[in-house]
Amino acid sequence: MFEIEWDTESGGILLVNSSANGFSPPRPVFYEELDLLGFNEFWDYPKVEEPLLWNTGRRYYYKGKLVASAKGGGIFEKPKIKLEDGYKKLSLEPVNVKLMVEKNLEALEVLENEAIDFIQDTFKKYKDKVDQVIVSYSGGKDSQVVLDLVSRTLSPDDYIVIFTDTTMEIPPTYEMYEKTKEYYTSIYPNLKFYVARNEKHSLELWKVFGPPSR
């Protein structure tokens, strides 16, 4: 498993074999989150698709530097924003995603090959012990990656894809499912997609046992 370091050139992260300054994997932060928290009152930044900075543990990092943190807040109130000294005024540049991917390509290929080997070994181990091999698809990034890896490892006749519709999904999730289905069936005509959905709508089920919570 790789460790992570900041990459000031791309504004992103680097996957490295070892690091004296390794840290927990951060998540990318987009302009919508900054707007929601009120950072637009302090900083200038473009409204683009690329991430602008990174977050870990409610701390915000820009090109490897801690620039702000958020405390408190809830559904009806914004958190308090603490700007670090020297970063009260800041003009953010988007992360150069293309450059970040290029600089991490070798490490990504290692991870990809390890995942493909794992899928192959797991399939061989369990294919005769189960009735059906299934890729569970939710429309999220994780299941999208899993489907991609499985589709490049197994024959389309060896597995099926099931989208679990909780009826709590937002429209882009359904759009992503339809686009994904169209894409993969165009490449693998024999690959079967199915939708699993409860007979009752989630709103009815919430009346019985309440909405989902963490």
C-alpha positions in Angstrom: 0.0 0.0 0.0 1.3 3.4 -0.9 1.6 6.4 1.4 0.6 10.0 0.4 2.5 13.2 0.0 1.5 16.6 -1.2 2.5 17.7 -4.7 2.8 21.4 -5.0 3.4 21.3 -8.7 -0.1 19.9 -9.6 -1.8 21.0 -6.4 -2.7 17.4 -5.8 -1.2 14.4 -4.1 1.5 11.8 -4.8 1.4 8.1 -4.1 4.8 7.1 -2.7 6.3 3.9 -1.3 7.3 5.6 1.9 7.2 9.0 3.4 8.3 10.7 6.5 5.4 13.1 6.2 2.7 10.5 5.3 -0.9 11.3 6.3 -4.4 10.0 6.0 -5.9 10.1 2.5 -7.5 13.5 2.0 -10.7 14.1 0.0 -10.9 16.7 -2.8 -12.9 19.9 -2.1 -14.9 21.6 -4.8 -16.2 25.1 -5.1 -19.8 24.1 -4.0 -18.5 23.1 -0.6 -16.5 26.3 -0.2 -19.6 28.4 -1.2 -21.8 26.4 1.3 -19.3 27.1 4.1 -18.9 30.7 3.3 -15.3 30.7 2.0 -16.3 32.9 -0.8 -16.4 35.8 1.7 -12.6 35.5 2.1 -11.1 33.8 -1.0 -11.3 34.1 -4.7 -11.7 30.9 -6.7 -13.1 29.8 -10.0 -16.3 27.7 -10.3 -14.9 24.8 -12.2 -15.3 21.0 -12.2 -11.8 20.3 -10.9 -11.1 20.3 -7.1 -9.6 23.4 -5.6 -8.0 22.1 -2.4 -8.1 19.1 -0.1 -9.6 18.3 3.3 -8.7 15.9 6.1 -10.3 16.0 9.5 -12.1 19.3 8.8 -8.7 20.9 7.9 -8.3 22.4 4.5 -5.0 22.2 2.6 -3.9 24.1 -0.5 -0.8 23.0 -2.3 0.4 21.1 0.8 -0.2 24.0 3.2 -2.8 24.1 6.0 -4.9 27.2 5.1 -8.1 26.9 7.1 -10.2 24.7 9.4 -13.8 24.4 10.3 -15.4 23.9 13.7 -18.9 23.3 14.9 -21.9 23.8 12.6 -25.0 21.7 11.9 -28.0 21.5 9.7 -29.2 25.0 10.6 -26.0 26.8 11.2 -22.7 27.2 9.4 -19.5 26.1 11.1 -16.9 28.6 12.3 -14.1 29.1 9.8 -10.6 29.7 11.1 -8.2 31.0 8.5 -4.5 30.4 9.1 -2.1 33.3 9.3 -1.0 34.4 5.8 -4.1 32.9 4.2 -6.8 35.5 5.1 -6.9 36.4 1.4 -6.3 33.7 -1.1 -6.8 33.2 -4.9 -7.2 29.5 -5.5 -6.1 27.7 -8.6 -7.7 24.4 -9.6 -5.8 21.1 -9.1 -4.1 20.1 -12.3 -5.8 16.7 -12.4 -4.2 15.6 -15.7 -0.7 16.3 -14.3 -1.5 14.6 -11.0 -2.7 11.5 -12.8 0.4 11.5 -15.0 2.7 11.7 -12.0 0.9 8.9 -10.2 0.5 6.7 -13.3 3.0 4.1 -12.3 1.6 3.7 -8.8 -1.9 3.5 -10.2 -1.0 0.8 -12.6 0.5 -1.2 -9.6 -2.7 -0.9 -7.7 -4.8 -1.7 -10.8 -2.8 -4.9 -11.4 -3.1 -6.0 -7.8 -6.8 -5.5 -7.9 -7.2 -7.5 -11.1 -5.1 -10.3 -9.6 -7.3 -10.3 -6.5 -10.5 -10.4 -8.7 -9.1 -13.4 -10.7 -8.1 -15.3 -7.6 -11.4 -14.6 -5.8 -13.4 -15.7 -8.8 -11.5 -19.0 -9.2 -11.9 -19.7 -5.5 -15.7 -19.1 -5.3 -17.1 -19.6 -8.8 -18.1 -23.2 -8.1 -19.4 -22.4 -4.6 -21.9 -19.7 -5.4 -25.0 -19.6 -7.7 -24.1 -16.2 -9.2 -21.2 -13.8 -9.3 -22.6 -10.2 -8.9 -21.2 -6.7 -9.2 -23.2 -4.6 -6.8 -23.6 -1.1 -8.4 -24.8 2.0 -6.6 -23.8 4.7 -9.0 -21.0 5.9 -6.7 -17.3 6.2 -7.4 -16.4 3.0 -5.6 -18.8 0.7 -7.4 -17.9 2.4 -10.7 -14.3 1.5 -10.2 -15.2 -2.1 -9.2 -17.3 -2.6 -12.3 -14.5 -1.3 -14.5 -12.0 -3.6 -13.0 -14.3 -6.7 -13.1 -15.3 -5.9 -16.7 -11.6 -6.0 -17.7 -10.9 -9.2 -15.7 -13.9 -11.5 -16.2 -16.0 -12.6 -19.2 -19.4 -10.8 -19.3 -21.0 -14.3 -19.1 -19.4 -14.9 -15.7 -21.2 -12.2 -13.8 -24.2 -9.8 -13.7 -24.6 -6.3 -12.5 -27.3 -5.3 -10.0 -28.2 -1.7 -9.2 -29.9 -1.4 -5.9 -32.5 1.3 -6.1 -33.3 2.5 -2.6 -35.8 5.1 -4.0 -33.7 7.6 -2.0 -31.4 8.3 -4.9 -30.9 11.7 -6.5 -31.5 12.2 -10.2 -27.8 12.1 -11.2 -27.5 8.6 -9.7 -30.2 7.3 -12.1 -28.6 9.1 -14.9 -25.2 7.6 -14.1 -26.7 4.1 -14.0 -28.3 4.5 -17.4 -25.1 5.9 -18.9 -23.1 3.1 -17.4 -25.5 0.4 -18.6 -25.5 1.9 -22.1 -21.7 2.1 -22.1 -20.9 -1.5 -21.0 -23.7 -3.2 -23.0 -22.3 -1.5 -26.1 -18.9 -3.1 -25.4 -20.2 -6.4 -23.9 -23.6 -7.2 -25.4 -23.9 -10.3 -23.2 -23.5 -8.4 -19.9 -26.8 -8.3 -18.0 -27.9 -5.4 -15.8 -30.8 -5.7 -13.3 -32.4 -3.3 -10.8 -33.4 -4.4 -7.3 -36.1 -2.3 -5.7 -38.3 -2.9 -2.6 -42.0 -3.1 -3.3 -42.6 -0.2 -0.9 -41.2 3.3 -1.4 -38.6 4.4 1.2 -40.9 7.1 2.5 -43.4 4.4 3.5 -40.7 2.3 5.1 -39.4 5.4 7.1 -42.8 5.5 8.8 -42.1 2.0 10.1 -38.5 2.2 11.3 -37.4 5.8 10.5 -34.9 7.2 8.0 -31.4 5.8 7.7 -28.8 7.3 10.0 -25.1 6.9 10.6 
